[in-house]
Amino acid sequence: MYARDNAATADDGQQLPGSAQIEAAVTALRMLADPTRLRLLWLLRDGEYDVGSLAAEVGAARPAVSQHLAKLLLAGLVKVRRDGRRALYRARGGHVRRLVTEALHAAEHHLTGAPDHD
């Protein structure tokens, strides 16, 4: 049996995503490759936080957290809402929340040797 025998073909109904979609996904995954940004997104999955609260939670300086949030915002992974002078951040939608959750659960399975889910 050859590897190409198991590969998806055009007859399978599967097509490669377009270049723009691939680039957007690569950008999002790059953003997750930073430990501080991944921690921030983990917190932002379940609620809104301001910069000061996030900085305290992740143990980073406020300016660094602000820069990380700006990158996450540009990548479309977080959204911001103004409440007076405060900016409140949260993860942008269910796809982002699930991506972060799945990435960390997959890492946990890898580290603990737990079996994969099918």
N, C-alpha and C positions, 0 to 999 in steps of 0.2 A: 504494500500500500504506500502511496506517495502522499506527501503533505498536501499537494494540490487537490487530491481527492476529497479532502475535508474542507477545503477553502470554499467560501461563499462565492457564487458566480452570479452573473446578471440574471440567470434563470431562476435563482433563489428569491428574486424580488428585493435583494439587498443592494443598495447603492452606497458608494462612499459619500459622506456628507460633503457639501461644498467647501471651497477654500475659506470663505468668510466664517463659516461655522467652526471649522477646524481651528482657525486662528483664535477665535473667541474662546474656545475650549482650552487651548494651550495657554492663553493669557490667564484664564481662571485657575488652571492647575498650577501655573507658575506662582500665582499669588498664594496658593495654599502651601507652597514649598518653603515658606518662612515660618519658623515656630511661633513667633509672636502673632503673626497674622492668623495662623490656624487657631491659636488660643482665643484671639479676639472673635473670630467667626463662631467658635464653639459657644462662647458666651452670648453672642448676638442671635443665636438660633432661637432662643426662647423669650427674648424680650428686648426692650430698648435700654440703652445705656448712654450716658454722656461720656466725654473724653476722660474726665477726672475719675469717674467710677471704673472705667475700663483700665486706666493706668494703675489704679490701686489693685484691681483684681489680677492683672498679669504681671505686676511688679516692674513696670517700665515707666520711663519718664513721659510726662504729658506730651512734649513735642514729638517724641518718637511715635507715640500712639496716634497722634494727629496725622503724622506722615503716613503711617500704615493705613489708617482709615481713608485717607485721600486716595491711596493706591487701590484699595478695595472698592471705593466708590467709582473710580474711573474704570475699573474692570467689571463693574456691574454686579458685584457680589454683595454690596450693602446699599441701603438707602438711608436717607437722613430726613428728619423732620424737625422743624424749628418749634421750640416752646419758649416764647419770649426771646431771651438772649442765648438760651441753651440749644445746642444741637444734639438731638437724640438719634442714635444709630441703631439699626437692626438688620439682620440678614435679609436679603432680597428674595423672598419667595421660597416655596417648598423645595424646588430643585436644589437651591444652594444649601438649605438646611439638610436635605438628604445626602448631598454630596459630602458635606463635612462629617456628618454622622457615619456614613458608610466608610469613608477613608479612615476614621479613627477606630471603627469596629474591625475593619480589615487588619489594621495594625495590631490591635489587641489579639486577634486570632493568630496572627503571625508570631507574636511574642509568646503567647501562652501555648501554642500548638493545638488550639481548639480546632475542630473540623470546620471546613467551609460549609456554607449553606448553598444548596442548589436551587 
